[in-house]
């Protein structure tokens, strides 16, 4: 399973505090056989400042290889946006370390 975590603009140790699709970049992790998350790459988001349905399609394509999206928040309340609810986790504007810890807890539950 691959995970994309939205990263803050000026601090790669924090989750981007705004909507997931507006994050300037994503840390892409692969879940290993024993549940550990291994960093594969930092992926830039060229659509961070875009809006609308066209952006949703571009974001789905950008993260097509990712199974779970993790961010501080996702779009507007009640809106599915680019990603289904089952494919995303809101963690708030926490440290990257805290987001990874929450994912580990979630996978062991």
Biopython code that builds the backbone (N, CA, C, O; Angstrom):
import numpy as np
from Bio.PDB.StructureBuilder import StructureBuilder

atoms = [
    (1, "UNK", "N", (0.839, -1.178, 0.000)),
    (1, "UNK", "CA", (0.000, 0.000, 0.000)),
    (1, "UNK", "C", (0.889, 1.248, 0.000)),
    (1, "UNK", "O", (1.887, 1.315, 0.718)),
    (2, "UNK", "N", (0.509, 2.225, -0.812)),
    (2, "UNK", "CA", (1.226, 3.498, -0.858)),
    (2, "UNK", "C", (0.400, 4.592, -0.198)),
    (2, "UNK", "O", (-0.827, 4.623, -0.295)),
    (3, "UNK", "N", (1.119, 5.494, 0.482)),
    (3, "UNK", "CA", (0.495, 6.579, 1.231)),
    (3, "UNK", "C", (1.120, 7.899, 0.786)),
    (3, "UNK", "O", (2.338, 7.992, 0.637)),
    (4, "UNK", "N", (0.286, 8.919, 0.573)),
    (4, "UNK", "CA", (0.770, 10.270, 0.287)),
    (4, "UNK", "C", (0.410, 11.167, 1.460)),
    (4, "UNK", "O", (-0.757, 11.256, 1.841)),
    (5, "UNK", "N", (1.407, 11.833, 2.035)),
    (5, "UNK", "CA", (1.180, 12.759, 3.135)),
    (5, "UNK", "C", (1.498, 14.165, 2.637)),
    (5, "UNK", "O", (2.594, 14.423, 2.141)),
    (6, "UNK", "N", (0.525, 15.076, 2.775)),
    (6, "UNK", "CA", (0.706, 16.463, 2.348)),
    (6, "UNK", "C", (1.753, 17.129, 3.235)),
    (6, "UNK", "O", (1.651, 17.084, 4.461)),
    (7, "UNK", "N", (2.762, 17.749, 2.615)),
    (7, "UNK", "CA", (3.835, 18.398, 3.373)),
    (7, "UNK", "C", (3.702, 19.912, 3.347)),
    (7, "UNK", "O", (3.290, 20.492, 2.342)),
    (8, "UNK", "N", (4.054, 20.548, 4.462)),
    (8, "UNK", "CA", (4.019, 22.004, 4.572)),
    (8, "UNK", "C", (4.982, 22.648, 3.584)),
    (8, "UNK", "O", (5.968, 22.042, 3.165)),
    (9, "UNK", "N", (4.679, 23.873, 3.227)),
    (9, "UNK", "CA", (5.445, 24.615, 2.223)),
    (9, "UNK", "C", (6.909, 24.808, 2.619)),
    (9, "UNK", "O", (7.809, 24.502, 1.836)),
    (10, "UNK", "N", (7.146, 25.308, 3.816)),
    (10, "UNK", "CA", (8.508, 25.650, 4.232)),
    (10, "UNK", "C", (9.109, 24.712, 5.267)),
    (10, "UNK", "O", (10.215, 24.942, 5.757)),
    (11, "UNK", "N", (8.371, 23.643, 5.601)),
    (11, "UNK", "CA", (8.839, 22.749, 6.655)),
    (11, "UNK", "C", (8.416, 21.320, 6.326)),
    (11, "UNK", "O", (7.265, 20.941, 6.543)),
    (12, "UNK", "N", (9.342, 20.539, 5.809)),
    (12, "UNK", "CA", (9.043, 19.157, 5.396)),
    (12, "UNK", "C", (8.830, 18.229, 6.587)),
    (12, "UNK", "O", (8.615, 17.030, 6.404)),
    (13, "UNK", "N", (8.889, 18.769, 7.807)),
    (13, "UNK", "CA", (8.644, 17.934, 8.988)),
    (13, "UNK", "C", (7.225, 18.121, 9.514)),
    (13, "UNK", "O", (6.882, 17.588, 10.569)),
    (14, "UNK", "N", (6.387, 18.882, 8.782)),
    (14, "UNK", "CA", (5.014, 19.157, 9.216)),
    (14, "UNK", "C", (4.032, 18.856, 8.097)),
    (14, "UNK", "O", (4.356, 18.972, 6.915)),
    (15, "UNK", "N", (2.812, 18.463, 8.497)),
    (15, "UNK", "CA", (1.731, 18.248, 7.544)),
    (15, "UNK", "C", (1.223, 19.620, 7.099)),
    (15, "UNK", "O", (1.079, 20.528, 7.917)),
    (16, "UNK", "N", (0.956, 19.764, 5.814)),
    (16, "UNK", "CA", (0.429, 21.013, 5.273)),
    (16, "UNK", "C", (-0.878, 21.350, 5.995)),
    (16, "UNK", "O", (-1.762, 20.497, 6.071)),
    (17, "UNK", "N", (-1.029, 22.582, 6.533)),
    (17, "UNK", "CA", (-2.201, 22.900, 7.359)),
    (17, "UNK", "C", (-3.499, 23.149, 6.594)),
    (17, "UNK", "O", (-4.571, 23.161, 7.199)),
    (18, "UNK", "N", (-3.427, 23.346, 5.290)),
    (18, "UNK", "CA", (-4.621, 23.622, 4.503)),
    (18, "UNK", "C", (-5.173, 22.373, 3.834)),
    (18, "UNK", "O", (-4.800, 21.255, 4.188)),
    (19, "UNK", "N", (-6.069, 22.567, 2.860)),
    (19, "UNK", "CA", (-6.653, 21.428, 2.148)),
    (19, "UNK", "C", (-5.583, 20.590, 1.431)),
    (19, "UNK", "O", (-4.623, 21.129, 0.880)),
    (20, "UNK", "N", (-5.765, 19.293, 1.449)),
    (20, "UNK", "CA", (-4.814, 18.340, 0.871)),
    (20, "UNK", "C", (-4.377, 18.726, -0.544)),
    (20, "UNK", "O", (-3.184, 18.705, -0.848)),
    (21, "UNK", "N", (-5.310, 19.071, -1.390)),
    (21, "UNK", "CA", (-4.994, 19.380, -2.788)),
    (21, "UNK", "C", (-4.194, 20.639, -2.997)),
    (21, "UNK", "O", (-3.677, 20.862, -4.091)),
    (22, "UNK", "N", (-4.073, 21.485, -1.959)),
    (22, "UNK", "CA", (-3.315, 22.725, -2.062)),
    (22, "UNK", "C", (-1.889, 22.572, -1.531)),
    (22, "UNK", "O", (-1.111, 23.525, -1.572)),
    (23, "UNK", "N", (-1.541, 21.398, -1.040)),
    (23, "UNK", "CA", (-0.184, 21.170, -0.531)),
    (23, "UNK", "C", (0.821, 21.304, -1.671)),
    (23, "UNK", "O", (0.550, 20.855, -2.785)),
    (24, "UNK", "N", (1.963, 21.908, -1.414)),
    (24, "UNK", "CA", (2.954, 22.081, -2.462)),
    (24, "UNK", "C", (3.691, 20.794, -2.849)),
    (24, "UNK", "O", (4.281, 20.704, -3.926)),
    (25, "UNK", "N", (3.645, 19.805, -1.956)),
    (25, "UNK", "CA", (4.349, 18.528, -2.226)),
    (25, "UNK", "C", (3.815, 17.451, -1.303)),
    (25, "UNK", "O", (3.125, 17.723, -0.321)),
    (26, "UNK", "N", (4.154, 16.226, -1.650)),
    (26, "UNK", "CA", (3.688, 15.063, -0.892)),
    (26, "UNK", "C", (4.853, 14.126, -0.617)),
    (26, "UNK", "O", (5.702, 13.900, -1.479)),
    (27, "UNK", "N", (4.882, 13.585, 0.595)),
    (27, "UNK", "CA", (5.821, 12.515, 0.923)),
    (27, "UNK", "C", (5.107, 11.218, 0.570)),
    (27, "UNK", "O", (4.034, 10.931, 1.101)),
    (28, "UNK", "N", (5.702, 10.432, -0.326)),
    (28, "UNK", "CA", (5.109, 9.172, -0.762)),
    (28, "UNK", "C", (5.810, 8.029, -0.029)),
    (28, "UNK", "O", (7.026, 7.860, -0.123)),
    (29, "UNK", "N", (5.019, 7.257, 0.696)),
    (29, "UNK", "CA", (5.532, 6.129, 1.477)),
    (29, "UNK", "C", (4.953, 4.826, 0.952)),
    (29, "UNK", "O", (3.859, 4.795, 0.388)),
    (30, "UNK", "N", (5.704, 3.754, 1.145)),
    (30, "UNK", "CA", (5.247, 2.398, 0.847)),
    (30, "UNK", "C", (5.198, 1.644, 2.167)),
    (30, "UNK", "O", (6.152, 1.682, 2.944)),
    (31, "UNK", "N", (4.091, 0.962, 2.420)),
    (31, "UNK", "CA", (3.979, 0.134, 3.623)),
    (31, "UNK", "C", (4.729, -1.166, 3.388)),
    (31, "UNK", "O", (4.456, -1.882, 2.424)),
    (32, "UNK", "N", (5.669, -1.469, 4.266)),
    (32, "UNK", "CA", (6.447, -2.689, 4.158)),
    (32, "UNK", "C", (5.703, -3.877, 4.733)),
    (32, "UNK", "O", (4.618, -3.718, 5.292)),
    (33, "UNK", "N", (6.276, -5.072, 4.603)),
    (33, "UNK", "CA", (5.614, -6.302, 5.056)),
    (33, "UNK", "C", (5.325, -6.341, 6.560)),
    (33, "UNK", "O", (4.364, -6.981, 6.987)),
    (34, "UNK", "N", (6.141, -5.668, 7.357)),
    (34, "UNK", "CA", (5.894, -5.677, 8.804)),
    (34, "UNK", "C", (5.170, -4.415, 9.267)),
    (34, "UNK", "O", (5.113, -4.137, 10.465)),
    (35, "UNK", "N", (4.615, -3.645, 8.317)),
    (35, "UNK", "CA", (3.826, -2.473, 8.666)),
    (35, "UNK", "C", (4.584, -1.164, 8.719)),
    (35, "UNK", "O", (3.974, -0.107, 8.883)),
    (36, "UNK", "N", (5.910, -1.208, 8.581)),
    (36, "UNK", "CA", (6.676, 0.037, 8.609)),
    (36, "UNK", "C", (6.441, 0.813, 7.309)),
    (36, "UNK", "O", (6.188, 0.223, 6.259)),
    (37, "UNK", "N", (6.530, 2.134, 7.397)),
    (37, "UNK", "CA", (6.362, 2.983, 6.221)),
    (37, "UNK", "C", (7.734, 3.457, 5.763)),
    (37, "UNK", "O", (8.494, 4.037, 6.539)),
    (38, "UNK", "N", (8.041, 3.203, 4.494)),
    (38, "UNK", "CA", (9.337, 3.545, 3.919)),
    (38, "UNK", "C", (9.144, 4.691, 2.932)),
    (38, "UNK", "O", (8.328, 4.590, 2.016)),
    (39, "UNK", "N", (9.891, 5.783, 3.114)),
    (39, "UNK", "CA", (9.792, 6.928, 2.221)),
    (39, "UNK", "C", (10.352, 6.561, 0.847)),
    (39, "UNK", "O", (11.496, 6.121, 0.729)),
    (40, "UNK", "N", (9.528, 6.749, -0.189)),
    (40, "UNK", "CA", (9.948, 6.482, -1.557)),
    (40, "UNK", "C", (10.412, 7.743, -2.272)),
    (40, "UNK", "O", (11.421, 7.732, -2.977)),
    (41, "UNK", "N", (9.659, 8.842, -2.083)),
    (41, "UNK", "CA", (9.986, 10.080, -2.789)),
    (41, "UNK", "C", (9.216, 11.249, -2.192)),
    (41, "UNK", "O", (8.250, 11.076, -1.450)),
    (42, "UNK", "N", (9.677, 12.441, -2.541)),
    (42, "UNK", "CA", (8.932, 13.668, -2.288)),
    (42, "UNK", "C", (8.444, 14.109, -3.671)),
    (42, "UNK", "O", (9.243, 14.352, -4.575)),
    (43, "UNK", "N", (7.121, 14.208, -3.819)),
    (43, "UNK", "CA", (6.522, 14.514, -5.118)),
    (43, "UNK", "C", (5.941, 15.927, -5.096)),
    (43, "UNK", "O", (5.099, 16.248, -4.257)),
    (44, "UNK", "N", (6.397, 16.760, -6.018)),
    (44, "UNK", "CA", (5.884, 18.131, -6.127)),
    (44, "UNK", "C", (4.449, 18.116, -6.654)),
    (44, "UNK", "O", (4.066, 17.225, -7.413)),
    (45, "UNK", "N", (3.665, 19.109, -6.245)),
    (45, "UNK", "CA", (2.283, 19.254, -6.692)),
    (45, "UNK", "C", (2.175, 20.481, -7.600)),
    (45, "UNK", "O", (2.050, 21.600, -7.102)),
    (46, "UNK", "N", (2.222, 20.292, -8.920)),
    (46, "UNK", "CA", (2.127, 21.433, -9.824)),
    (46, "UNK", "C", (0.726, 22.045, -9.886)),
    (46, "UNK", "O", (0.542, 23.090, -10.510)),
    (47, "UNK", "N", (-0.249, 21.421, -9.259)),
    (47, "UNK", "CA", (-1.644, 21.882, -9.298)),
    (47, "UNK", "C", (-2.083, 22.527, -7.977)),
    (47, "UNK", "O", (-3.276, 22.747, -7.768)),
    (48, "UNK", "N", (-1.146, 22.827, -7.100)),
    (48, "UNK", "CA", (-1.473, 23.347, -5.767)),
    (48, "UNK", "C", (-2.354, 24.597, -5.811)),
    (48, "UNK", "O", (-3.202, 24.777, -4.936)),
    (49, "UNK", "N", (-2.174, 25.444, -6.791)),
    (49, "UNK", "CA", (-2.936, 26.703, -6.844)),
    (49, "UNK", "C", (-4.127, 26.639, -7.785)),
    (49, "UNK", "O", (-4.842, 27.630, -7.937)),
    (50, "UNK", "N", (-4.355, 25.501, -8.418)),
    (50, "UNK", "CA", (-5.486, 25.342, -9.342)),
    (50, "UNK", "C", (-6.773, 25.108, -8.547)),
    (50, "UNK", "O", (-6.731, 24.844, -7.345)),
    (51, "UNK", "N", (-7.934, 25.210, -9.243)),
    (51, "UNK", "CA", (-9.235, 24.995, -8.615)),
    (51, "UNK", "C", (-10.158, 24.284, -9.596)),
    (51, "UNK", "O", (-9.890, 24.253, -10.797)),
    (52, "UNK", "N", (-11.259, 23.706, -9.075)),
    (52, "UNK", "CA", (-12.326, 23.165, -9.905)),
    (52, "UNK", "C", (-12.170, 21.708, -10.297)),
    (52, "UNK", "O", (-11.223, 21.031, -9.897)),
    (53, "UNK", "N", (-13.131, 21.241, -11.096)),
    (53, "UNK", "CA", (-13.187, 19.837, -11.513)),
    (53, "UNK", "C", (-11.951, 19.414, -12.295)),
    (53, "UNK", "O", (-11.490, 18.280, -12.159)),
    (54, "UNK", "N", (-11.413, 20.310, -13.109)),
    (54, "UNK", "CA", (-10.207, 19.974, -13.876)),
    (54, "UNK", "C", (-9.056, 19.634, -12.928)),
    (54, "UNK", "O", (-8.272, 18.719, -13.180)),
    (55, "UNK", "N", (-8.973, 20.395, -11.829)),
    (55, "UNK", "CA", (-7.937, 20.110, -10.837)),
    (55, "UNK", "C", (-8.138, 18.728, -10.228)),
    (55, "UNK", "O", (-7.170, 17.993, -10.035)),
    (56, "UNK", "N", (-9.379, 18.364, -9.924)),
    (56, "UNK", "CA", (-9.649, 17.057, -9.327)),
    (56, "UNK", "C", (-9.125, 15.941, -10.219)),
    (56, "UNK", "O", (-8.507, 14.998, -9.725)),
    (57, "UNK", "N", (-9.359, 16.031, -11.508)),
    (57, "UNK", "CA", (-8.877, 15.004, -12.444)),
    (57, "UNK", "C", (-7.352, 14.969, -12.465)),
    (57, "UNK", "O", (-6.753, 13.894, -12.493)),
    (58, "UNK", "N", (-6.733, 16.125, -12.452)),
    (58, "UNK", "CA", (-5.263, 16.189, -12.462)),
    (58, "UNK", "C", (-4.678, 15.629, -11.178)),
    (58, "UNK", "O", (-3.648, 14.955, -11.203)),
    (59, "UNK", "N", (-5.336, 15.906, -10.045)),
    (59, "UNK", "CA", (-4.853, 15.385, -8.769)),
    (59, "UNK", "C", (-4.982, 13.863, -8.712)),
    (59, "UNK", "O", (-4.084, 13.179, -8.220)),
    (60, "UNK", "N", (-6.090, 13.339, -9.212)),
    (60, "UNK", "CA", (-6.248, 11.872, -9.251)),
    (60, "UNK", "C", (-5.133, 11.247, -10.087)),
    (60, "UNK", "O", (-4.599, 10.199, -9.725)),
    (61, "UNK", "N", (-4.782, 11.881, -11.195)),
    (61, "UNK", "CA", (-3.711, 11.365, -12.048)),
    (61, "UNK", "C", (-2.353, 11.478, -11.347)),
    (61, "UNK", "O", (-1.554, 10.543, -11.388)),
    (62, "UNK", "N", (-2.095, 12.614, -10.709)),
    (62, "UNK", "CA", (-0.824, 12.830, -10.006)),
    (62, "UNK", "C", (-0.585, 11.768, -8.938)),
    (62, "UNK", "O", (0.543, 11.322, -8.729)),
    (63, "UNK", "N", (-1.673, 11.367, -8.260)),
    (63, "UNK", "CA", (-1.550, 10.409, -7.153)),
    (63, "UNK", "C", (-2.210, 9.068, -7.476)),
    (63, "UNK", "O", (-2.700, 8.382, -6.578)),
    (64, "UNK", "N", (-2.222, 8.702, -8.741)),
    (64, "UNK", "CA", (-2.887, 7.467, -9.186)),
    (64, "UNK", "C", (-2.284, 6.206, -8.569)),
    (64, "UNK", "O", (-2.972, 5.192, -8.447)),
    (65, "UNK", "N", (-1.017, 6.254, -8.180)),
    (65, "UNK", "CA", (-0.342, 5.088, -7.605)),
    (65, "UNK", "C", (-0.443, 5.043, -6.083)),
    (65, "UNK", "O", (0.167, 4.186, -5.444)),
    (66, "UNK", "N", (-1.213, 5.966, -5.500)),
    (66, "UNK", "CA", (-1.320, 6.086, -4.047)),
    (66, "UNK", "C", (-2.675, 5.553, -3.584)),
    (66, "UNK", "O", (-3.709, 5.874, -4.170)),
    (67, "UNK", "N", (-2.663, 4.739, -2.532)),
    (67, "UNK", "CA", (-3.878, 4.128, -1.996)),
    (67, "UNK", "C", (-4.537, 4.955, -0.901)),
    (67, "UNK", "O", (-5.760, 4.924, -0.758)),
    (68, "UNK", "N", (-3.746, 5.695, -0.125)),
    (68, "UNK", "CA", (-4.270, 6.446, 1.011)),
    (68, "UNK", "C", (-3.656, 7.842, 1.015)),
    (68, "UNK", "O", (-2.439, 7.994, 0.901)),
    (69, "UNK", "N", (-4.507, 8.861, 1.148)),
    (69, "UNK", "CA", (-4.057, 10.244, 1.194)),
    (69, "UNK", "C", (-4.221, 10.744, 2.622)),
    (69, "UNK", "O", (-5.261, 10.527, 3.245)),
    (70, "UNK", "N", (-3.189, 11.418, 3.143)),
    (70, "UNK", "CA", (-3.188, 11.893, 4.515)),
    (70, "UNK", "C", (-2.909, 13.392, 4.521)),
    (70, "UNK", "O", (-1.919, 13.852, 3.952)),
    (71, "UNK", "N", (-3.795, 14.149, 5.174)),
    (71, "UNK", "CA", (-3.606, 15.591, 5.232)),
    (71, "UNK", "C", (-4.291, 16.185, 6.447)),
    (71, "UNK", "O", (-4.988, 15.491, 7.188)),
    (72, "UNK", "N", (-4.085, 17.478, 6.642)),
    (72, "UNK", "CA", (-4.722, 18.180, 7.754)),
    (72, "UNK", "C", (-6.225, 18.239, 7.540)),
    (72, "UNK", "O", (-7.004, 18.073, 8.479)),
    (73, "UNK", "N", (-6.631, 18.479, 6.280)),
    (73, "UNK", "CA", (-8.054, 18.498, 5.946)),
    (73, "UNK", "C", (-8.229, 18.307, 4.446)),
    (73, "UNK", "O", (-7.287, 18.449, 3.666)),
    (74, "UNK", "N", (-9.449, 17.985, 4.066)),
    (74, "UNK", "CA", (-9.779, 17.698, 2.671)),
    (74, "UNK", "C", (-10.968, 18.543, 2.235)),
    (74, "UNK", "O", (-12.093, 18.308, 2.675)),
    (75, "UNK", "N", (-10.724, 19.522, 1.377)),
    (75, "UNK", "CA", (-11.782, 20.305, 0.750)),
    (75, "UNK", "C", (-12.821, 20.844, 1.704)),
    (75, "UNK", "O", (-12.567, 21.056, 2.889)),
    (76, "UNK", "N", (-13.996, 21.060, 1.152)),
    (76, "UNK", "CA", (-15.108, 21.616, 1.904)),
    (76, "UNK", "C", (-15.885, 20.504, 2.590)),
    (76, "UNK", "O", (-15.939, 19.381, 2.089)),
    (77, "UNK", "N", (-16.474, 20.806, 3.710)),
    (77, "UNK", "CA", (-17.309, 19.836, 4.428)),
    (77, "UNK", "C", (-18.411, 19.335, 3.509)),
    (77, "UNK", "O", (-19.080, 20.130, 2.849)),
    (78, "UNK", "N", (-18.602, 18.032, 3.464)),
    (78, "UNK", "CA", (-19.649, 17.443, 2.639)),
    (78, "UNK", "C", (-19.252, 17.228, 1.198)),
    (78, "UNK", "O", (-20.017, 16.659, 0.418)),
    (79, "UNK", "N", (-18.067, 17.676, 0.835)),
    (79, "UNK", "CA", (-17.609, 17.530, -0.550)),
    (79, "UNK", "C", (-16.650, 16.356, -0.648)),
    (79, "UNK", "O", (-15.751, 16.215, 0.181)),
    (80, "UNK", "N", (-16.835, 15.522, -1.646)),
    (80, "UNK", "CA", (-15.894, 14.418, -1.863)),
    (80, "UNK", "C", (-14.627, 14.911, -2.520)),
    (80, "UNK", "O", (-13.568, 14.312, -2.332)),
    (81, "UNK", "N", (-14.701, 15.981, -3.283)),
    (81, "UNK", "CA", (-13.513, 16.487, -3.952)),
    (81, "UNK", "C", (-12.931, 15.449, -4.890)),
    (81, "UNK", "O", (-13.665, 14.733, -5.571)),
    (82, "UNK", "N", (-11.616, 15.369, -4.924)),
    (82, "UNK", "CA", (-10.930, 14.475, -5.861)),
    (82, "UNK", "C", (-10.841, 13.042, -5.360)),
    (82, "UNK", "O", (-10.651, 12.119, -6.152)),
    (83, "UNK", "N", (-10.976, 12.843, -4.038)),
    (83, "UNK", "CA", (-10.724, 11.520, -3.480)),
    (83, "UNK", "C", (-11.884, 11.031, -2.614)),
    (83, "UNK", "O", (-12.438, 11.806, -1.834)),
    (84, "UNK", "N", (-12.259, 9.755, -2.743)),
    (84, "UNK", "CA", (-13.335, 9.185, -1.907)),
    (84, "UNK", "C", (-12.955, 9.221, -0.427)),
    (84, "UNK", "O", (-11.772, 9.198, -0.086)),
    (85, "UNK", "N", (-13.946, 9.277, 0.440)),
    (85, "UNK", "CA", (-13.709, 9.326, 1.885)),
    (85, "UNK", "C", (-12.891, 8.141, 2.384)),
    (85, "UNK", "O", (-12.076, 8.297, 3.293)),
    (86, "UNK", "N", (-13.093, 6.970, 1.810)),
    (86, "UNK", "CA", (-12.391, 5.768, 2.259)),
    (86, "UNK", "C", (-10.901, 5.815, 1.946)),
    (86, "UNK", "O", (-10.125, 5.057, 2.527)),
    (87, "UNK", "N", (-10.491, 6.700, 1.030)),
    (87, "UNK", "CA", (-9.097, 6.766, 0.597)),
    (87, "UNK", "C", (-8.319, 7.895, 1.252)),
    (87, "UNK", "O", (-7.219, 8.229, 0.809)),
    (88, "UNK", "N", (-8.876, 8.488, 2.302)),
    (88, "UNK", "CA", (-8.212, 9.631, 2.905)),
    (88, "UNK", "C", (-8.359, 9.645, 4.421)),
    (88, "UNK", "O", (-9.321, 9.118, 4.979)),
    (89, "UNK", "N", (-7.366, 10.269, 5.076)),
    (89, "UNK", "CA", (-7.354, 10.376, 6.534)),
    (89, "UNK", "C", (-6.972, 11.801, 6.902)),
    (89, "UNK", "O", (-5.944, 12.311, 6.458)),
    (90, "UNK", "N", (-7.810, 12.445, 7.722)),
    (90, "UNK", "CA", (-7.496, 13.777, 8.230)),
    (90, "UNK", "C", (-6.774, 13.639, 9.564)),
    (90, "UNK", "O", (-7.243, 12.947, 10.469)),
    (91, "UNK", "N", (-5.622, 14.309, 9.675)),
    (91, "UNK", "CA", (-4.838, 14.236, 10.905)),
    (91, "UNK", "C", (-4.647, 15.602, 11.561)),
    (91, "UNK", "O", (-4.113, 15.687, 12.667)),
    (92, "UNK", "N", (-5.073, 16.658, 10.896)),
    (92, "UNK", "CA", (-4.839, 18.003, 11.413)),
    (92, "UNK", "C", (-3.427, 18.453, 11.091)),
    (92, "UNK", "O", (-2.639, 17.687, 10.536)),
    (93, "UNK", "N", (-3.100, 19.704, 11.438)),
    (93, "UNK", "CA", (-1.770, 20.252, 11.123)),
    (93, "UNK", "C", (-0.711, 19.807, 12.132)),
    (93, "UNK", "O", (-0.202, 20.613, 12.911)),
    (94, "UNK", "N", (-0.395, 18.544, 12.107)),
    (94, "UNK", "CA", (0.541, 17.946, 13.067)),
    (94, "UNK", "C", (1.919, 17.777, 12.423)),
    (94, "UNK", "O", (2.110, 18.082, 11.246)),
    (95, "UNK", "N", (2.851, 17.296, 13.198)),
    (95, "UNK", "CA", (4.177, 16.989, 12.654)),
    (95, "UNK", "C", (4.072, 15.745, 11.779)),
    (95, "UNK", "O", (3.158, 14.936, 11.941)),
    (96, "UNK", "N", (5.000, 15.603, 10.866)),
    (96, "UNK", "CA", (5.052, 14.417, 10.019)),
    (96, "UNK", "C", (5.212, 13.171, 10.887)),
    (96, "UNK", "O", (4.615, 12.132, 10.605)),
    (97, "UNK", "N", (6.007, 13.278, 11.928)),
    (97, "UNK", "CA", (6.216, 12.165, 12.868)),
    (97, "UNK", "C", (4.891, 11.728, 13.511)),
    (97, "UNK", "O", (4.617, 10.534, 13.628)),
    (98, "UNK", "N", (4.071, 12.712, 13.926)),
    (98, "UNK", "CA", (2.769, 12.410, 14.534)),
    (98, "UNK", "C", (1.837, 11.755, 13.517)),
    (98, "UNK", "O", (1.127, 10.807, 13.850)),
    (99, "UNK", "N", (1.835, 12.254, 12.284)),
    (99, "UNK", "CA", (0.986, 11.658, 11.238)),
    (99, "UNK", "C", (1.376, 10.208, 10.992)),
    (99, "UNK", "O", (0.507, 9.347, 10.858)),
    (100, "UNK", "N", (2.672, 9.930, 10.930)),
    (100, "UNK", "CA", (3.143, 8.558, 10.728)),
    (100, "UNK", "C", (2.757, 7.665, 11.913)),
    (100, "UNK", "O", (2.385, 6.508, 11.722)),
    (101, "UNK", "N", (2.845, 8.196, 13.124)),
    (101, "UNK", "CA", (2.465, 7.435, 14.326)),
    (101, "UNK", "C", (0.978, 7.094, 14.279)),
    (101, "UNK", "O", (0.590, 5.977, 14.619)),
    (102, "UNK", "N", (0.141, 8.047, 13.860)),
    (102, "UNK", "CA", (-1.293, 7.794, 13.776)),
    (102, "UNK", "C", (-1.613, 6.732, 12.722)),
    (102, "UNK", "O", (-2.514, 5.916, 12.914)),
    (103, "UNK", "N", (-0.879, 6.743, 11.619)),
    (103, "UNK", "CA", (-1.089, 5.715, 10.592)),
    (103, "UNK", "C", (-0.701, 4.338, 11.114)),
    (103, "UNK", "O", (-1.373, 3.344, 10.839)),
    (104, "UNK", "N", (0.384, 4.294, 11.866)),
    (104, "UNK", "CA", (0.835, 3.025, 12.439)),
    (104, "UNK", "C", (-0.204, 2.484, 13.419)),
    (104, "UNK", "O", (-0.504, 1.290, 13.411)),
    (105, "UNK", "N", (-0.758, 3.368, 14.269)),
    (105, "UNK", "CA", (-1.813, 2.967, 15.215)),
    (105, "UNK", "C", (-3.036, 2.454, 14.461)),
    (105, "UNK", "O", (-3.631, 1.440, 14.828)),
    (106, "UNK", "N", (-3.393, 3.164, 13.415)),
    (106, "UNK", "CA", (-4.568, 2.809, 12.607)),
    (106, "UNK", "C", (-4.409, 1.437, 11.952)),
    (106, "UNK", "O", (-5.361, 0.660, 11.894)),
    (107, "UNK", "N", (-3.205, 1.142, 11.459)),
    (107, "UNK", "CA", (-2.989, -0.125, 10.776)),
    (107, "UNK", "C", (-2.909, -1.303, 11.739)),
    (107, "UNK", "O", (-3.159, -2.443, 11.349)),
    (108, "UNK", "N", (-2.558, -1.031, 13.003)),
    (108, "UNK", "CA", (-2.463, -2.120, 13.985)),
    (108, "UNK", "C", (-3.786, -2.345, 14.712)),
    (108, "UNK", "O", (-3.925, -3.306, 15.469)),
    (109, "UNK", "N", (-4.753, -1.463, 14.483)),
    (109, "UNK", "CA", (-6.059, -1.594, 15.164)),
    (109, "UNK", "C", (-6.948, -2.595, 14.481)),
    (109, "UNK", "O", (-8.074, -2.824, 14.924)),
]
sb = StructureBuilder()
sb.init_structure("model")
sb.init_model(0)
sb.init_chain("A")
sb.init_seg("    ")
for serial, (resi, resn, name, xyz) in enumerate(atoms, 1):
    if name == "N":
        sb.init_residue(resn, " ", resi, " ")
    sb.init_atom(name, np.array(xyz, "f"), 0.0, 1.0, " ", f" {name:<3s}", serial, name[0])
structure = sb.get_structure()
